[in-house]
C-alpha cells in the first residue's frame, strides 16, 4: 500500500506581460516545477485584490504567490509599485489572522526568466510543503 505524499496546492497570480510569459518560457524549455501550482493570469500584478488571496486560502490553497514585472518595467507604468504597497499591508493582516508569512510571496519575474520562474515555484512549493496543510482560513464547505 502506497502512502499519499502531501503536495501543497499553490495559487500563482501571474501578470500577463512578464510572469505568465516567463511561465510559458519555462514550459517551452521543459523546466520542471510542481503541477500543483495553479496559475491565474491577470493583466497586471496590481489587479490582484487582497480579497483574492484571502479567498484562495479559504478555498484550500496552502500558498499564494504573486508574480509581476520587475519594478520600473511594468507595462502599466507603476502597477507593480501599487502591488508592493498593497501586499505589504496584506502581509501584516495575514500575520494578524495567524497565517504564516512564508505562505505568501511576491516575486518579480520577467518574460525572459523562465529558469527563474521554475526555480521560484520549486522553492516556494518546498517552503509551503514544510509548513504543512493550511487550516487557518479553510472553509469546510469547500472541501471535497
The first five atom37 places (N, CA, C, CB, O) and aatype in JSON, in Angstrom:
{
  "aatype": [20, 20, 20, 20, 20, 20, 20, 20, 20, 20, 20, 20, 20, 20, 20, 20, 20, 20, 20, 20, 20, 20, 20, 20, 20, 20, 20, 20, 20, 20, 20, 20, 20, 20, 20, 20, 20, 20, 20, 20, 20, 20, 20, 20, 20, 20, 20, 20, 20, 20, 20, 20, 20, 20, 20, 20, 20, 20, 20, 20, 20, 20, 20, 20, 20, 20, 20, 20, 20, 20, 20, 20, 20, 20, 20, 20, 20, 20, 20, 20, 20, 20, 20, 20, 20, 20, 20, 20, 20, 20, 20, 20, 20, 20, 20, 20, 20, 20, 20, 20, 20, 20, 20, 20, 20, 20, 20, 20, 20, 20, 20, 20, 20, 20, 20, 20, 20, 20, 20, 20, 20, 20, 20, 20, 20, 20, 20, 20, 20, 20, 20, 20, 20, 20, 20, 20, 20, 20, 20, 20, 20, 20, 20, 20],
  "atom_mask": [
    [1, 1, 1, 1, 1],
    [1, 1, 1, 1, 1],
    [1, 1, 1, 1, 1],
    [1, 1, 1, 1, 1],
    [1, 1, 1, 1, 1],
    [1, 1, 1, 1, 1],
    [1, 1, 1, 1, 1],
    [1, 1, 1, 1, 1],
    [1, 1, 1, 1, 1],
    [1, 1, 1, 1, 1],
    [1, 1, 1, 1, 1],
    [1, 1, 1, 1, 1],
    [1, 1, 1, 1, 1],
    [1, 1, 1, 1, 1],
    [1, 1, 1, 1, 1],
    [1, 1, 1, 1, 1],
    [1, 1, 1, 1, 1],
    [1, 1, 1, 1, 1],
    [1, 1, 1, 1, 1],
    [1, 1, 1, 1, 1],
    [1, 1, 1, 1, 1],
    [1, 1, 1, 1, 1],
    [1, 1, 1, 1, 1],
    [1, 1, 1, 1, 1],
    [1, 1, 1, 1, 1],
    [1, 1, 1, 1, 1],
    [1, 1, 1, 1, 1],
    [1, 1, 1, 1, 1],
    [1, 1, 1, 1, 1],
    [1, 1, 1, 1, 1],
    [1, 1, 1, 1, 1],
    [1, 1, 1, 1, 1],
    [1, 1, 1, 1, 1],
    [1, 1, 1, 1, 1],
    [1, 1, 1, 1, 1],
    [1, 1, 1, 1, 1],
    [1, 1, 1, 1, 1],
    [1, 1, 1, 1, 1],
    [1, 1, 1, 1, 1],
    [1, 1, 1, 1, 1],
    [1, 1, 1, 1, 1],
    [1, 1, 1, 1, 1],
    [1, 1, 1, 1, 1],
    [1, 1, 1, 1, 1],
    [1, 1, 1, 1, 1],
    [1, 1, 1, 1, 1],
    [1, 1, 1, 1, 1],
    [1, 1, 1, 1, 1],
    [1, 1, 1, 1, 1],
    [1, 1, 1, 1, 1],
    [1, 1, 1, 1, 1],
    [1, 1, 1, 1, 1],
    [1, 1, 1, 1, 1],
    [1, 1, 1, 1, 1],
    [1, 1, 1, 1, 1],
    [1, 1, 1, 1, 1],
    [1, 1, 1, 1, 1],
    [1, 1, 1, 1, 1],
    [1, 1, 1, 1, 1],
    [1, 1, 1, 1, 1],
    [1, 1, 1, 1, 1],
    [1, 1, 1, 1, 1],
    [1, 1, 1, 1, 1],
    [1, 1, 1, 1, 1],
    [1, 1, 1, 1, 1],
    [1, 1, 1, 1, 1],
    [1, 1, 1, 1, 1],
    [1, 1, 1, 1, 1],
    [1, 1, 1, 1, 1],
    [1, 1, 1, 1, 1],
    [1, 1, 1, 1, 1],
    [1, 1, 1, 1, 1],
    [1, 1, 1, 1, 1],
    [1, 1, 1, 1, 1],
    [1, 1, 1, 1, 1],
    [1, 1, 1, 1, 1],
    [1, 1, 1, 1, 1],
    [1, 1, 1, 1, 1],
    [1, 1, 1, 1, 1],
    [1, 1, 1, 1, 1],
    [1, 1, 1, 1, 1],
    [1, 1, 1, 1, 1],
    [1, 1, 1, 1, 1],
    [1, 1, 1, 1, 1],
    [1, 1, 1, 1, 1],
    [1, 1, 1, 1, 1],
    [1, 1, 1, 1, 1],
    [1, 1, 1, 1, 1],
    [1, 1, 1, 1, 1],
    [1, 1, 1, 1, 1],
    [1, 1, 1, 1, 1],
    [1, 1, 1, 1, 1],
    [1, 1, 1, 1, 1],
    [1, 1, 1, 1, 1],
    [1, 1, 1, 1, 1],
    [1, 1, 1, 1, 1],
    [1, 1, 1, 1, 1],
    [1, 1, 1, 1, 1],
    [1, 1, 1, 1, 1],
    [1, 1, 1, 1, 1],
    [1, 1, 1, 1, 1],
    [1, 1, 1, 1, 1],
    [1, 1, 1, 1, 1],
    [1, 1, 1, 1, 1],
    [1, 1, 1, 1, 1],
    [1, 1, 1, 1, 1],
    [1, 1, 1, 1, 1],
    [1, 1, 1, 1, 1],
    [1, 1, 1, 1, 1],
    [1, 1, 1, 1, 1],
    [1, 1, 1, 1, 1],
    [1, 1, 1, 1, 1],
    [1, 1, 1, 1, 1],
    [1, 1, 1, 1, 1],
    [1, 1, 1, 1, 1],
    [1, 1, 1, 1, 1],
    [1, 1, 1, 1, 1],
    [1, 1, 1, 1, 1],
    [1, 1, 1, 1, 1],
    [1, 1, 1, 1, 1],
    [1, 1, 1, 1, 1],
    [1, 1, 1, 1, 1],
    [1, 1, 1, 1, 1],
    [1, 1, 1, 1, 1],
    [1, 1, 1, 1, 1],
    [1, 1, 1, 1, 1],
    [1, 1, 1, 1, 1],
    [1, 1, 1, 1, 1],
    [1, 1, 1, 1, 1],
    [1, 1, 1, 1, 1],
    [1, 1, 1, 1, 1],
    [1, 1, 1, 1, 1],
    [1, 1, 1, 1, 1],
    [1, 1, 1, 1, 1],
    [1, 1, 1, 1, 1],
    [1, 1, 1, 1, 1],
    [1, 1, 1, 1, 1],
    [1, 1, 1, 1, 1],
    [1, 1, 1, 1, 1],
    [1, 1, 1, 1, 1],
    [1, 1, 1, 1, 1],
    [1, 1, 1, 1, 1],
    [1, 1, 1, 1, 1],
    [1, 1, 1, 1, 1]
  ],
  "atom_positions": [
    [[0.84, -1.18, 0.0], [0.0, 0.0, 0.0], [0.88, 1.24, 0.0], [-0.95, 0.0, 1.21], [1.81, 1.36, 0.79]],
    [[0.58, 2.15, -0.88], [1.37, 3.37, -1.0], [0.73, 4.49, -0.21], [1.53, 3.77, -2.48], [-0.48, 4.71, -0.28]],
    [[1.56, 5.19, 0.55], [1.09, 6.32, 1.34], [1.09, 7.56, 0.45], [1.97, 6.53, 2.61], [2.07, 7.84, -0.24]],
    [[0.0, 8.3, 0.47], [-0.08, 9.53, -0.33], [0.83, 10.59, 0.27], [-1.53, 10.04, -0.42], [0.71, 10.93, 1.45]],
    [[1.71, 11.1, -0.55], [2.61, 12.16, -0.11], [1.88, 13.5, -0.21], [3.91, 12.18, -0.96], [1.19, 13.77, -1.19]],
    [[2.04, 14.32, 0.81], [1.38, 15.62, 0.83], [2.01, 16.53, -0.23], [1.47, 16.28, 2.23], [3.23, 16.7, -0.28]],
    [[1.16, 17.1, -1.07], [1.6, 18.06, -2.07], [0.78, 19.32, -1.87], [1.44, 17.5, -3.53], [-0.45, 19.29, -1.94]],
    [[1.45, 20.44, -1.61], [0.7, 21.67, -1.35], [0.03, 22.21, -2.61], [1.62, 22.73, -0.77], [0.57, 22.1, -3.71]],
    [[-1.15, 22.79, -2.43], [-1.84, 23.48, -3.53], [-1.4, 24.94, -3.49], [-3.41, 23.34, -3.4], [-1.57, 25.63, -2.48]],
    [[-0.85, 25.39, -4.59], [-0.32, 26.75, -4.66], [-1.04, 27.49, -5.77], [1.22, 26.75, -4.89], [-1.17, 26.99, -6.89]],
    [[-1.5, 28.69, -5.46], [-2.13, 29.56, -6.45], [-1.12, 30.65, -6.8], [-3.47, 30.18, -5.9], [-0.6, 31.34, -5.93]],
    [[-0.85, 30.79, -8.1], [0.1, 31.79, -8.57], [-0.64, 32.8, -9.45], [1.28, 31.14, -9.36], [-1.17, 32.44, -10.5]],
    [[-0.68, 34.04, -9.01], [-1.23, 35.13, -9.81], [-0.07, 35.7, -10.63], [-1.92, 36.24, -8.92], [0.87, 36.25, -10.06]],
    [[-0.14, 35.56, -11.94], [0.95, 35.99, -12.81], [0.49, 37.08, -13.76], [1.51, 34.81, -13.61], [-0.58, 36.98, -14.37]],
    [[1.29, 38.14, -13.87], [0.94, 39.22, -14.79], [1.09, 38.72, -16.23], [1.84, 40.48, -14.54], [1.98, 37.93, -16.54]],
    [[0.22, 39.18, -17.07], [0.14, 38.73, -18.46], [1.43, 39.0, -19.23], [-1.01, 39.41, -19.15], [1.84, 38.17, -20.04]],
    [[2.06, 40.13, -18.99], [3.15, 40.58, -19.84], [4.49, 39.98, -19.5], [3.25, 42.04, -19.77], [5.31, 39.75, -20.39]],
    [[4.75, 39.71, -18.24], [6.08, 39.21, -17.87], [6.02, 37.82, -17.25], [6.74, 40.17, -16.91], [6.56, 36.87, -17.82]],
    [[5.4, 37.69, -16.11], [5.46, 36.44, -15.36], [4.78, 35.29, -16.08], [4.84, 36.63, -14.0], [5.29, 34.17, -16.08]],
    [[3.63, 35.55, -16.68], [2.95, 34.49, -17.41], [3.79, 34.05, -18.62], [1.55, 34.97, -17.88], [3.86, 32.87, -18.94]],
    [[4.42, 35.02, -19.27], [5.32, 34.69, -20.37], [6.54, 33.94, -19.86], [5.75, 35.97, -21.12], [7.07, 33.06, -20.55]],
    [[7.01, 34.27, -18.65], [8.11, 33.52, -18.03], [7.71, 32.08, -17.75], [8.55, 34.2, -16.73], [8.51, 31.16, -17.93]],
    [[6.47, 31.88, -17.3], [5.97, 30.53, -17.07], [5.89, 29.77, -18.39], [4.58, 30.57, -16.39], [6.2, 28.58, -18.45]],
    [[5.46, 30.46, -19.44], [5.39, 29.85, -20.76], [6.78, 29.45, -21.25], [4.73, 30.81, -21.76], [6.96, 28.38, -21.82]],
    [[7.76, 30.32, -21.02], [9.14, 30.02, -21.41], [9.67, 28.83, -20.63], [10.04, 31.25, -21.19], [10.38, 27.98, -21.19]],
    [[9.34, 28.75, -19.34], [9.77, 27.6, -18.53], [9.19, 26.31, -19.11], [9.33, 27.77, -17.06], [9.88, 25.29, -19.17]],
    [[7.93, 26.35, -19.52], [7.32, 25.18, -20.14], [7.94, 24.83, -21.46], [5.85, 25.41, -20.32], [8.17, 23.65, -21.74]],
    [[8.21, 25.84, -22.3], [8.84, 25.6, -23.6], [10.24, 25.01, -23.45], [8.9, 26.89, -24.39], [10.67, 24.21, -24.28]],
    [[10.95, 25.41, -22.4], [12.3, 24.9, -22.15], [12.29, 23.62, -21.33], [13.12, 25.95, -21.44], [13.35, 23.1, -20.97]],
    [[11.09, 23.11, -21.04], [10.91, 21.87, -20.28], [11.55, 21.92, -18.9], [11.49, 20.7, -21.05], [12.13, 20.94, -18.42]],
    [[11.45, 23.07, -18.28], [11.92, 23.23, -16.91], [10.8, 22.81, -15.98], [12.38, 24.7, -16.63], [9.67, 23.28, -16.11]],
    [[11.11, 21.94, -15.05], [10.08, 21.36, -14.19], [9.77, 22.25, -13.0], [10.51, 19.98, -13.71], [10.66, 22.79, -12.35]],
    [[8.48, 22.38, -12.73], [8.01, 22.95, -11.48], [6.74, 22.19, -11.12], [7.75, 24.51, -11.59], [6.14, 21.57, -12.0]],
    [[6.3, 22.22, -9.85], [5.2, 21.35, -9.42], [3.91, 21.58, -10.21], [4.93, 21.57, -7.96], [3.54, 22.71, -10.53]],
    [[3.24, 20.48, -10.51], [1.96, 20.54, -11.22], [0.86, 21.09, -10.32], [1.58, 19.16, -11.73], [-0.2, 21.46, -10.82]],
    [[1.1, 21.14, -9.03], [0.11, 21.66, -8.1], [0.13, 23.18, -8.01], [0.34, 21.07, -6.73], [-0.58, 23.75, -7.18]],
    [[0.92, 23.83, -8.84], [0.91, 25.29, -8.94], [-0.15, 25.65, -9.97], [2.33, 25.86, -9.34], [-0.01, 25.36, -11.16]],
    [[-1.2, 26.29, -9.51], [-2.29, 26.71, -10.39], [-2.09, 28.17, -10.75], [-3.69, 26.49, -9.71], [-2.12, 29.05, -9.88]],
    [[-1.87, 28.44, -12.03], [-1.57, 29.79, -12.48], [-2.86, 30.5, -12.9], [-0.57, 29.77, -13.65], [-3.67, 29.96, -13.65]],
    [[-3.02, 31.7, -12.39], [-4.12, 32.57, -12.78], [-3.5, 33.79, -13.45], [-5.03, 32.99, -11.55], [-2.74, 34.53, -12.83]],
    [[-3.82, 34.0, -14.72], [-3.26, 35.12, -15.47], [-4.09, 36.37, -15.19], [-3.23, 34.82, -16.99], [-5.31, 36.37, -15.33]],
    [[-3.4, 37.45, -14.8], [-4.04, 38.74, -14.55], [-3.36, 39.77, -15.46], [-3.94, 39.16, -13.02], [-2.19, 39.59, -15.82]],
    [[-4.07, 40.85, -15.83], [-3.46, 41.85, -16.72], [-2.19, 42.47, -16.12], [-4.46, 42.95, -17.03], [-1.22, 42.73, -16.83]],
    [[-2.21, 42.7, -14.82], [-1.08, 43.31, -14.12], [-1.13, 42.83, -12.68], [-1.12, 44.88, -14.21], [-2.2, 42.54, -12.15]],
    [[0.02, 42.75, -12.04], [0.04, 42.3, -10.64], [-0.76, 43.25, -9.74], [1.48, 42.19, -10.13], [-1.23, 42.83, -8.68]],
    [[-0.91, 44.51, -10.15], [-1.69, 45.44, -9.32], [-3.18, 45.13, -9.34], [-1.46, 46.87, -9.79], [-3.93, 45.67, -8.53]],
    [[-3.62, 44.27, -10.25], [-5.02, 43.91, -10.32], [-5.39, 42.8, -9.32], [-5.37, 43.47, -11.72], [-6.56, 42.42, -9.23]],
    [[-4.41, 42.29, -8.6], [-4.68, 41.25, -7.6], [-5.18, 41.92, -6.34], [-3.4, 40.39, -7.32], [-4.42, 42.53, -5.59]],
    [[-6.47, 41.79, -6.13], [-7.11, 42.33, -4.94], [-6.72, 41.45, -3.74], [-8.66, 42.39, -5.12], [-6.74, 40.23, -3.86]],
    [[-6.39, 42.03, -2.6], [-6.08, 41.2, -1.42], [-7.18, 40.2, -1.07], [-5.82, 42.1, -0.23], [-6.91, 39.16, -0.47]],
    [[-8.41, 40.52, -1.43], [-9.5, 39.57, -1.17], [-9.34, 38.3, -2.0], [-10.86, 40.22, -1.48], [-9.8, 37.23, -1.59]],
    [[-8.68, 38.39, -3.16], [-8.43, 37.19, -3.97], [-7.53, 36.22, -3.2], [-7.78, 37.57, -5.32], [-7.72, 35.01, -3.26]],
    [[-6.57, 36.77, -2.5], [-5.63, 35.94, -1.75], [-6.33, 35.3, -0.56], [-4.42, 36.78, -1.28], [-6.15, 34.11, -0.29]],
    [[-7.11, 36.09, 0.15], [-7.86, 35.52, 1.28], [-8.83, 34.45, 0.8], [-8.62, 36.62, 2.02], [-9.01, 33.44, 1.47]],
    [[-9.45, 34.68, -0.35], [-10.39, 33.71, -0.91], [-9.67, 32.42, -1.33], [-11.14, 34.31, -2.11], [-10.21, 31.33, -1.16]],
    [[-8.47, 32.56, -1.86], [-7.69, 31.38, -2.24], [-7.39, 30.53, -1.01], [-6.38, 31.79, -2.95], [-7.51, 29.3, -1.04]],
    [[-6.99, 31.19, 0.08], [-6.74, 30.45, 1.33], [-8.03, 29.8, 1.83], [-6.15, 31.39, 2.41], [-8.02, 28.67, 2.31]],
    [[-9.12, 30.52, 1.73], [-10.4, 29.99, 2.19], [-10.8, 28.77, 1.37], [-11.49, 31.08, 2.09], [-11.37, 27.82, 1.9]],
    [[-10.5, 28.79, 0.07], [-10.87, 27.7, -0.82], [-9.89, 26.53, -0.79], [-10.99, 28.21, -2.22], [-10.07, 25.57, -1.54]],
    [[-8.86, 26.58, 0.06], [-7.99, 25.43, 0.23], [-6.56, 25.58, -0.24], [-8.56, 24.31, -0.45], [-5.8, 24.61, -0.2]],
    [[-6.17, 26.75, -0.69], [-4.78, 26.95, -1.11], [-3.87, 26.89, 0.11], [-4.61, 28.29, -1.85], [-4.2, 27.41, 1.18]],
    [[-2.73, 26.25, -0.06], [-1.74, 26.2, 1.02], [-0.73, 27.33, 0.9], [-1.0, 24.85, 1.0], [-0.07, 27.69, 1.87]],
    [[-0.61, 27.91, -0.29], [0.28, 29.03, -0.51], [-0.19, 29.85, -1.7], [1.72, 28.54, -0.74], [-0.81, 29.33, -2.62]],
    [[0.1, 31.15, -1.67], [-0.27, 32.06, -2.75], [0.96, 32.9, -3.1], [-1.49, 32.96, -2.36], [1.6, 33.47, -2.22]],
    [[1.26, 32.96, -4.38], [2.39, 33.76, -4.84], [1.89, 34.72, -5.92], [3.55, 32.87, -5.38], [1.1, 34.35, -6.79]],
    [[2.37, 35.95, -5.86], [2.04, 36.95, -6.86], [3.32, 37.23, -7.64], [1.44, 38.28, -6.21], [4.35, 37.58, -7.05]],
    [[3.26, 37.08, -8.95], [4.43, 37.33, -9.8], [4.11, 38.46, -10.76], [4.84, 36.05, -10.57], [3.04, 38.48, -11.38]],
    [[5.02, 39.4, -10.87], [4.81, 40.54, -11.75], [6.09, 40.97, -12.42], [4.21, 41.7, -10.98], [7.15, 40.37, -12.23]],
    [[5.99, 42.03, -13.2], [7.15, 42.61, -13.88], [8.1, 43.2, -12.83], [6.7, 43.7, -14.9], [7.69, 43.55, -11.72]],
    [[9.34, 43.32, -13.19], [10.3, 43.96, -12.3], [9.9, 45.43, -12.1], [11.75, 43.86, -12.87], [9.4, 46.07, -13.03]],
    [[10.11, 45.97, -10.9], [9.78, 47.39, -10.68], [10.49, 48.27, -11.71], [10.17, 47.82, -9.25], [11.7, 48.16, -11.94]],
    [[9.72, 49.15, -12.3], [10.24, 50.02, -13.35], [10.01, 49.49, -14.75], [11.69, 50.25, -13.14], [10.16, 50.23, -15.72]],
    [[9.66, 48.2, -14.88], [9.43, 47.59, -16.18], [7.96, 47.26, -16.43], [10.26, 46.35, -16.32], [7.64, 46.55, -17.39]],
    [[7.09, 47.75, -15.59], [5.66, 47.43, -15.71], [5.09, 48.03, -16.99], [4.88, 47.93, -14.47], [5.36, 49.18, -17.32]],
    [[4.29, 47.24, -17.69], [3.65, 47.73, -18.91], [2.58, 48.78, -18.6], [3.03, 46.57, -19.67], [2.15, 49.52, -19.49]],
    [[2.15, 48.83, -17.35], [1.18, 49.84, -16.94], [1.85, 50.89, -16.06], [0.0, 49.18, -16.17], [1.23, 51.43, -15.15]],
    [[3.09, 51.19, -16.34], [3.92, 52.22, -15.75], [4.27, 51.97, -14.28], [3.22, 53.54, -15.86], [5.45, 51.8, -13.96]],
    [[3.29, 51.95, -13.39], [3.61, 51.85, -11.96], [2.79, 50.79, -11.24], [3.4, 53.19, -11.29], [2.66, 50.85, -10.01]],
    [[2.24, 49.84, -11.96], [1.38, 48.84, -11.35], [2.04, 48.02, -10.27], [0.87, 47.93, -12.38], [1.44, 47.74, -9.24]],
    [[3.31, 47.63, -10.51], [3.96, 46.79, -9.51], [4.34, 47.56, -8.24], [5.19, 46.17, -10.1], [4.54, 46.95, -7.19]],
    [[4.43, 48.88, -8.33], [4.64, 49.67, -7.1], [3.38, 49.63, -6.22], [5.0, 51.15, -7.45], [3.47, 49.54, -5.0]],
    [[2.22, 49.68, -6.86], [0.97, 49.53, -6.11], [0.89, 48.14, -5.48], [-0.25, 49.76, -7.03], [0.46, 47.99, -4.34]],
    [[1.32, 47.14, -6.24], [1.32, 45.77, -5.73], [2.18, 45.67, -4.48], [1.81, 44.78, -6.79], [1.77, 45.09, -3.48]],
    [[3.36, 46.23, -4.55], [4.29, 46.14, -3.42], [3.7, 46.77, -2.17], [5.62, 46.82, -3.77], [3.81, 46.21, -1.08]],
    [[3.07, 47.93, -2.31], [2.44, 48.59, -1.14], [1.25, 47.81, -0.63], [2.01, 50.01, -1.51], [1.09, 47.61, 0.58]],
    [[0.41, 47.36, -1.55], [-0.8, 46.64, -1.17], [-0.46, 45.32, -0.47], [-1.68, 46.37, -2.41], [-1.1, 44.96, 0.52]],
    [[0.53, 44.61, -0.96], [0.9, 43.33, -0.37], [1.59, 43.5, 0.98], [1.81, 42.55, -1.32], [1.46, 42.64, 1.85]],
    [[2.29, 44.6, 1.17], [2.88, 44.87, 2.5], [1.77, 45.0, 3.54], [3.74, 46.14, 2.47], [1.9, 44.48, 4.65]],
    [[0.69, 45.69, 3.18], [-0.44, 45.82, 4.09], [-1.13, 44.46, 4.29], [-1.44, 46.86, 3.56], [-1.55, 44.13, 5.4]],
    [[-1.25, 43.69, 3.22], [-1.89, 42.38, 3.33], [-1.08, 41.44, 4.21], [-2.08, 41.75, 1.94], [-1.65, 40.69, 5.0]],
    [[0.23, 41.48, 4.09], [1.07, 40.59, 4.9], [0.89, 40.86, 6.39], [2.54, 40.74, 4.51], [0.9, 39.92, 7.19]],
    [[0.74, 42.13, 6.78], [0.51, 42.42, 8.19], [-0.86, 41.91, 8.62], [0.63, 43.92, 8.46], [-1.03, 41.47, 9.76]],
    [[-1.86, 41.97, 7.71], [-3.18, 41.44, 8.04], [-3.15, 39.92, 8.17], [-4.2, 41.86, 6.98], [-3.78, 39.37, 9.07]],
    [[-2.42, 39.25, 7.28], [-2.3, 37.79, 7.37], [-1.61, 37.38, 8.66], [-1.54, 37.24, 6.17], [-1.96, 36.37, 9.27]],
    [[-0.62, 38.17, 9.07], [0.05, 37.91, 10.35], [-0.94, 38.03, 11.5], [1.23, 38.88, 10.55], [-0.92, 37.22, 12.43]],
    [[-1.8, 39.03, 11.43], [-2.83, 39.22, 12.46], [-3.8, 38.03, 12.49], [-3.61, 40.53, 12.19], [-4.26, 37.62, 13.55]],
    [[-4.1, 37.47, 11.31], [-5.01, 36.32, 11.23], [-4.34, 35.01, 11.62], [-5.56, 36.2, 9.83], [-5.02, 33.99, 11.76]],
    [[-3.03, 35.03, 11.79], [-2.31, 33.83, 12.2], [-1.83, 32.95, 11.06], [-3.17, 33.02, 13.07], [-1.5, 31.79, 11.27]],
    [[-1.78, 33.5, 9.87], [-1.26, 32.75, 8.72], [0.22, 33.05, 8.58], [-2.03, 33.13, 7.4], [0.64, 34.21, 8.56]],
    [[1.02, 31.99, 8.49], [2.47, 32.16, 8.41], [2.84, 33.0, 7.18], [3.17, 30.79, 8.35], [2.28, 32.82, 6.1]],
    [[3.79, 33.91, 7.37], [4.17, 34.8, 6.27], [4.85, 34.05, 5.13], [5.1, 35.9, 6.77], [4.9, 34.56, 4.01]],
    [[5.35, 32.86, 5.39], [6.0, 32.07, 4.35], [4.99, 31.51, 3.34], [6.8, 30.95, 4.97], [5.39, 31.01, 2.29]],
    [[3.7, 31.58, 3.66], [2.67, 31.05, 2.76], [2.35, 32.01, 1.62], [1.41, 30.74, 3.53], [1.67, 31.62, 0.67]],
    [[2.81, 33.24, 1.7], [2.58, 34.22, 0.63], [3.91, 34.81, 0.21], [1.59, 35.34, 1.1], [4.83, 34.95, 1.01]],
    [[3.98, 35.15, -1.05], [5.23, 35.71, -1.57], [4.92, 36.59, -2.78], [6.24, 34.58, -1.95], [3.96, 36.34, -3.51]],
    [[5.74, 37.61, -2.97], [5.68, 38.45, -4.17], [7.04, 38.32, -4.85], [5.34, 39.97, -3.82], [8.08, 38.51, -4.22]],
    [[7.01, 37.99, -6.14], [8.25, 37.84, -6.91], [8.14, 38.63, -8.2], [8.55, 36.35, -7.2], [7.06, 38.78, -8.77]],
    [[9.28, 39.13, -8.65], [9.34, 39.85, -9.92], [10.06, 38.97, -10.92], [10.05, 41.24, -9.77], [11.24, 38.67, -10.76]],
    [[9.34, 38.53, -11.96], [9.89, 37.62, -12.96], [9.58, 38.19, -14.34], [9.3, 36.17, -12.8], [8.42, 38.45, -14.66]],
    [[10.61, 38.38, -15.15], [10.38, 38.93, -16.5], [10.07, 37.8, -17.48], [11.6, 39.74, -16.97], [10.19, 36.62, -17.14]],
    [[9.69, 38.18, -18.68], [9.33, 37.21, -19.72], [10.52, 36.36, -20.14], [8.75, 37.93, -20.93], [10.34, 35.25, -20.63]],
    [[11.73, 36.86, -19.95], [12.94, 36.14, -20.37], [13.51, 35.26, -19.26], [13.99, 37.13, -20.83], [14.55, 34.63, -19.44]],
    [[12.84, 35.22, -18.12], [13.37, 34.49, -16.97], [12.58, 33.22, -16.67], [13.38, 35.39, -15.74], [12.04, 33.05, -15.57]],
    [[12.51, 32.34, -17.65], [11.81, 31.07, -17.46], [12.47, 30.22, -16.38], [11.77, 30.29, -18.76], [11.78, 29.58, -15.58]],
    [[13.8, 30.21, -16.35], [14.52, 29.43, -15.34], [14.25, 29.99, -13.95], [16.04, 29.43, -15.63], [14.11, 29.22, -12.99]],
    [[14.19, 31.31, -13.83], [13.89, 31.91, -12.53], [12.47, 31.57, -12.09], [14.08, 33.44, -12.59], [12.23, 31.32, -10.91]],
    [[11.52, 31.56, -13.04], [10.15, 31.21, -12.7], [10.08, 29.8, -12.14], [9.24, 31.34, -13.94], [9.47, 29.57, -11.09]],
    [[10.7, 28.85, -12.84], [10.67, 27.46, -12.38], [11.36, 27.31, -11.03], [11.34, 26.54, -13.42], [10.85, 26.62, -10.14]],
    [[12.51, 27.96, -10.86], [13.23, 27.87, -9.58], [12.42, 28.49, -8.45], [14.6, 28.56, -9.69], [12.39, 27.96, -7.34]],
    [[11.76, 29.61, -8.73], [10.93, 30.28, -7.72], [9.78, 29.38, -7.3], [10.4, 31.61, -8.25], [9.49, 29.25, -6.11]],
    [[9.11, 28.77, -8.26], [7.98, 27.89, -7.94], [8.43, 26.66, -7.17], [7.25, 27.46, -9.22], [7.75, 26.23, -6.23]],
    [[9.57, 26.09, -7.55], [10.09, 24.93, -6.82], [10.45, 25.28, -5.39], [11.31, 24.36, -7.54], [10.15, 24.53, -4.45]],
    [[11.1, 26.43, -5.22], [11.47, 26.88, -3.88], [10.25, 27.18, -3.03], [12.36, 28.12, -3.96], [10.18, 26.79, -1.86]],
    [[9.27, 27.87, -3.62], [8.06, 28.21, -2.88], [7.28, 26.96, -2.49], [7.18, 29.16, -3.71], [6.77, 26.86, -1.38]],
    [[7.18, 25.99, -3.42], [6.47, 24.74, -3.12], [7.17, 23.98, -1.99], [6.39, 23.85, -4.39], [6.51, 23.4, -1.13]],
    [[8.48, 24.0, -2.0], [9.23, 23.33, -0.93], [8.99, 24.01, 0.42], [10.75, 23.32, -1.25], [8.81, 23.34, 1.44]],
    [[8.99, 25.33, 0.42], [8.74, 26.08, 1.65], [7.34, 25.82, 2.18], [8.92, 27.59, 1.4], [7.16, 25.58, 3.38]],
    [[6.34, 25.86, 1.31], [4.96, 25.65, 1.73], [4.75, 24.21, 2.19], [3.99, 25.99, 0.57], [4.01, 23.96, 3.14]],
    [[5.4, 23.25, 1.52], [5.28, 21.85, 1.92], [5.83, 21.63, 3.33], [6.01, 20.93, 0.93], [5.31, 20.83, 4.09]],
    [[6.9, 22.36, 3.66], [7.48, 22.22, 5.0], [6.55, 22.78, 6.08], [8.84, 22.92, 5.07], [6.63, 22.37, 7.24]],
    [[5.68, 23.72, 5.71], [4.71, 24.29, 6.66], [3.52, 23.37, 6.89], [4.23, 25.65, 6.17], [2.85, 23.45, 7.92]],
    [[3.25, 22.49, 5.93], [2.11, 21.6, 6.04], [0.84, 22.24, 5.51], [1.91, 21.18, 7.47], [0.86, 23.33, 4.94]],
    [[-0.25, 21.55, 5.71], [-1.54, 21.99, 5.18], [-2.02, 23.24, 5.91], [-2.58, 20.87, 5.31], [-1.86, 23.37, 7.13]],
    [[-2.61, 24.16, 5.15], [-3.14, 25.39, 5.73], [-4.56, 25.14, 6.22], [-3.11, 26.55, 4.69], [-5.45, 24.77, 5.44]],
    [[-4.77, 25.33, 7.5], [-6.1, 25.09, 8.06], [-6.67, 26.35, 8.71], [-6.06, 23.96, 9.08], [-7.76, 26.32, 9.28]],
    [[-5.95, 27.43, 8.63], [-6.32, 28.64, 9.37], [-7.59, 29.3, 8.84], [-5.19, 29.63, 9.31], [-8.46, 29.67, 9.63]],
    [[-7.72, 29.44, 7.53], [-8.87, 30.13, 6.96], [-9.77, 29.18, 6.19], [-8.41, 31.25, 6.06], [-10.68, 29.63, 5.49]],
    [[-9.54, 27.87, 6.29], [-10.29, 26.95, 5.44], [-11.79, 26.98, 5.72], [-9.77, 25.53, 5.62], [-12.23, 27.09, 6.87]],
    [[-12.53, 26.89, 4.66], [-13.99, 26.82, 4.72], [-14.36, 25.37, 4.46], [-14.68, 27.81, 3.67], [-14.09, 24.85, 3.38]],
    [[-14.96, 24.71, 5.42], [-15.26, 23.29, 5.29], [-16.22, 23.01, 4.14], [-15.84, 22.78, 6.59], [-16.27, 21.89, 3.64]],
    [[-16.98, 24.01, 3.72], [-17.88, 23.81, 2.58], [-17.12, 23.64, 1.29], [-18.83, 24.97, 2.46], [-17.68, 23.12, 0.32]],
    [[-15.85, 24.07, 1.24], [-15.06, 23.99, 0.02], [-14.31, 22.66, -0.09], [-14.07, 25.15, -0.04], [-13.68, 22.4, -1.12]],
    [[-14.37, 21.84, 0.92], [-13.69, 20.54, 0.88], [-14.46, 19.57, 0.01], [-13.53, 19.97, 2.29], [-15.67, 19.67, -0.13]],
    [[-13.73, 18.64, -0.56], [-14.36, 17.63, -1.43], [-15.11, 16.62, -0.61], [-13.32, 16.92, -2.29], [-15.7, 15.69, -1.16]]
  ]
}
